[in-house]
Amino acid sequence: MADVAVWRRRARVADAAGLALGYLLDAALGDPRRLHPVAGYGQLAAALERRTYAPTRKAGVRHVAVAVGVPVAGAAVLVGVTRRRPLTRIALMAAVTWTVLGGRSLRHEAEAMAGELQSGDLSAARRRLPNLCGRDPSTLDESEIARATVESVAENTSDAVVGPLVWGAVAGLPGLVGYRAVNTLDAMIGHRSSRYAAFGTAAARTDDVANVVPSRLTAALAVATAPLVSGSPARAAGVWFRDGNRHPSPNSGQAEASFAGALGVRLGGRNVYAGRVEDRPTLGDGPRPSTEDIARAAKLSAAVGLGALALCAGWTLASAVRSRR
C-alpha cells in the first residue's frame, strides 16, 4: 500500500508538471499546424454521427456516451501504463495539454482582427470573423465586429484555456481528453437547429455541466486581473454578479459579463447565425467595444490563463502533498 501511495503522489506531481509544460508549449507554439488531434477527433465524431443519428434525445445520449467514453477509456489506459513512469507521464500530459489548449491561437486571431480593423479593411475583418465565432459577418460594421471578437475572446478563454486546465487538474489525462471531446461535440451538434434540436441536447447539457466551474473561475480571475487592463475589480465583480445569469447560456454569460465589467464595455445585442436571429441581453454599462478593446481583451485573456494555470497546477501539487498525510 505504501508503494502504491508513493507512485500515486508521483503521478500527481507529473500531472502538474505536464499541465505547466503543455501550457508553455501552447504559449510558445500555438496549435499544431498539421494533423491536429482535435480536428481528427471531429472527423471521427462526424463519421460516428452518420451511424448513430436519429432525431431523438436517446440517440444523442448514445452518441455522446460513445464519442466521449471511448477516448476517455483510452486515456485511462495510458494513465495506468505510465503510472510508474513519471517522465513518460509528464511528456504525455504535456503533449495532450498542448493540443487541447487554444490560448495562443485565440489571442492571435483577436490581434489579427484588431489589425484588420485598424487598417480599415472591413471586408478582411468580416472574412476573418468565422475563425472566432459562428455569427454571420456579412452586415456587421466595425463596432459589431469588435463586439463579436471581445465576446468570443471571453467565452473561449473559458472553453479553450481554463476548462482544460481545470479538468486536467481534477482528473488528469482522462479529464483533458474528456473535456475537449465534450466541448468539441457541443460545437458540432449542441446548437439549435432542426437537425440537432433533440439529437444535440445531450451534448449541450453535458457541456453545460462540464463548464460550470471553469466559467466561474474564468469570471473570478477576470475580476482579479482587471487592473492589468486599467479596469476596476469592484466594477468587474458588480457586472458579473448582476449580469452573469442574464445570458441564454448558463456559462458563457459568466465570462462575458466579467470581461465586460473588467474592460468597461457593453456586450450583448442582436446576433445573426445563418439566418437565425438571437437578441441577447446587455452585459455591462460602458460603451460598445472599440478596436482598441480587442487588444485589451486579449491581454486580459492571457492574464486569466496564467492565473488558471497557477491555481490548477498548484491544486494538483497540493493534492499530492495531502496524500502523504
N, C-alpha and C positions, 0 to 999 in steps of 0.2 A: 504493500500500500504506500509506503514511504517513497518507493521508486516511482510509482505512478504519479504521486503528488509533485515530485521534483520535475518530471517531464511535462506535467500539466502547466506548472509555473513557467518553465522554459518556453513552452508553446505560446503562452500569453505574451511573454516578452518578445518572442519572434513576431507575433501578430502586430504588436505595437511598432516594432522596427519596420516591418513590411508596410504598414499604413503610412508611416512617415516617409519612407523611401519612395513608395509609389506616388505620394503627393508631390515630392520633389521632382520625380520624373515627369509628371503631368505639367508642373510649373515650368520645367525646362524645355520639354519637347512637344507638349500638346498631344492631341490624339494621334495614334498610329496612322501613318499615311496610307498604308496598304494592308489589306486583309484584316480590317478592324474586326475583332471578335464580336462586338455588339452588332455590327452590320450583318455579320454572318449568322448570329442568333436570330436577327429579324427575318432573314431569308428562310431559316428553318421553321420559325414560328408561322410564317405565311404558308409554307408548304403543309405544316400540320393543320392549319386552319382549313385548307382545302379538303381535308379528310374529316374534320370534326365539326364543321359549321352546320348549324341548324338555327332557325330564328327563335330559339328558346333560351331561357336562362340556364336550364340544366346543361345544355350543350356548352354554354360558356363556362360553366363551372368545371366541366370535364376538360375543356381546352386549357384553362388556367392550371388545373391540377397537373396535367402532363407537361405543359410548357414551362412551368416553374419547378415542379417536382423533380423532373429528370436532371436538369443542370445542378440543382441543389444536392441531389443524391450523389452526382459525380464529384462535386466539391467536397462532400463529406468523406468520400472515399480517399480523396487526396489528403484531407486532414489526417486521416488515420495512417496513411503511408508516410507522411512527413512528421509524425508525432515525435519521433526520436532523431529527427534530422533538422535541427534548428536553422542551419544555414540554407538548406533547401527550402524550408518553410518560409523564411524571410524573402528569398528570391521569388517564390511563387506568389506570396501575398503581395509583394511589391508590384509584380507584373500585372496581377489582376486588378489591384487598386489603380494602377496607371490606366488600364484600359477602360475601367468603369467611371473614372472621373472625367469631367469635362470643363474644368475651371478655366484653363488657359484658352481653350478654343472659344468658350463663351465670351471671355474678355476680348479676345482678338476680333471676333465678329462685331462686338459692340464698338470697339475702337475703329474698325474699318467703316462701320456705318457712320460714325461721327465724322470721319474723313470725307465720305461722300457728301454728307450734308453741308459740311463746311466749305467744300468746293463748289456747292450749288448744283451738283449733279443729282437732281431728284429722281431721274429715271434709273440711274445706277443704284440709288438707295432703295427704290422700290424693288428692283431685281434682287437685291441682297436680303431683303426682309424675310423671305421664306426660310433662310438659314437660321432664323431666330424664332419665328412663330408661324402659326398656320393661318393668320388672317389675310384677307385679300388686300394687297397693297395698291391696287390699280388706281384708286381715287384718293389715296392718303396724301396730305400735304406734309411739309417738314415737321410741323408740330405733332401731328398724329403719328408719324414715323418715329419721332423721338419718344413719344409716349409708349408706343408698342415696344420699342427697344428697351426702355427702362423697366417696363413690366416684365418683359422676357428675362432680363438680367436678374431681377428679383426672384421670380419663380424658379428659374433654372439654377440659381445659387443654391436653393434648397434641394432641387431634384438631382442636379449633376455634381454637387460638391458635398453639401452637408449630409444628405441622405446616405450616400455610400459610406461616408466615414462613420456615421452613427451605427449603421448595420454591420460594418466591418468590425467595429469595437465590440458590439453586442454579441455577434455570432461568428466572427472570424471570416474565413473564406466562404462558407455557405451563405453568410449574411450578405457579403458583397455580391455574390453571384445571384442570390435570390432577389435582392433589392433591384438590381439592374434588370433582371428578367421581368419583374412585376412592372417596373417603370416603363420598359420598352413595350410590353403588351398594352399598357394603358394608352400609350401614344398611338399604337396601331389600331386598337379596337375599342378603346374606352370612351370615345367621343360619341356625341349624339348624332345618329343618322338612322335612316330606315333600315339599313342592314344590321347595324350593331345595337339598336335600341334594347334588345333583350340579350343577344349573344355577348355584348361587351360589358354587361352590368357587373359580372364577377370580376373582370379585370379592373374596372373603375373603382369598385368598392375595395378590392384588395390594395390597390394603390393608395386609396384614401387612408386606410389603416396604417400602411407602411410609412406614411408621411406625417402622421400626427406629431410625433416627437421631432423629426428633422425640421419641419416647417416652423415650429415654435422655437426651436433652438436657433434657427436662422434669424427669426424676428428678434429674439433676445440679443443675439450678437450684433445685429444691425443697430439696435439701441445703444449697446455698449461702445461700438466703434463709430458712432455718428460724428464725434468731434473730428475725426480724420478727414471728413468731407465738409467741415465747417457747419456741422449740424448740431442740434441740441438733443441729448439723450432724453430729457424730460419731454420735449415735443414729440420725439420719435415714439416713446412709450405711450404717450397720450393718444396719438393717432392709431397706434397698434391696438391698444385696448378698446378704443372707440369703434374703429372701422374694420378690424381684422375679421370679424364674423359677418360682414355685410356682403362679401364676395360669394358668388354661387358655389365656389369650391371651398370646402372646409379647411383647406390647407393653403392654397395659393394666396388667399386673402391675407393670411398672417404675414407672409414675406412681403407682399406688395404694399400692405399698409405700413409696415415698419420702415421699408425703404422710402415710401412717400414722406413719412414723418422725418426720417433722418436727412433726406435731401431737401425737404421744404417744398415739395411739389405736390400737384394734384393728379392722381391717376384715376382710371376708370372712364367710362363713356361708351359710345356705340362702337361695336366691333362687328365686322362682316367676315364670315367664314364660308367661302364657296357658295355665296348666295344666301346663307343663313345669317340672320341679324340677331345680335345679343346686345342688350342695353345693360351695361354693368354699372353698379353704384359707384359714387365718387369716394375715393380714398384719399385723405389728406386735405389740406386747406390752402396750399400755396398756388402759384401759377402753374400752367401746363409745362411739362418738361421742355427744355430747350436742348439744342445740340450740345452745349457745354455740360448739361446734366448727365448726358450719356457717359462721358469720361468719369464723372463723379460716381455714377452708379457702378461702373467697372472697378473703380478704386475701392468702393465700399464692399463689393463682392469679394475682392481679393482679401480684404481685412477679415470679413466674415469667415472665409475659407481657412485662413490661418488660425483664427480663434477656434474653429471647429476641430481642426487638426490637433491643436494643443489639448483641448478638452477630451477628445476621443482617444488619442494616444495615451494621455495621462490616465484616463479611466481604465484603459486596458492594462497599463503597468500597475495601477493601484490594485486591480483585481488579482494580479499575480502576487503582490505583496500580501493581500488579505488571505490568500490561500495558504500562506505559510503559518498562519496562526492556528 
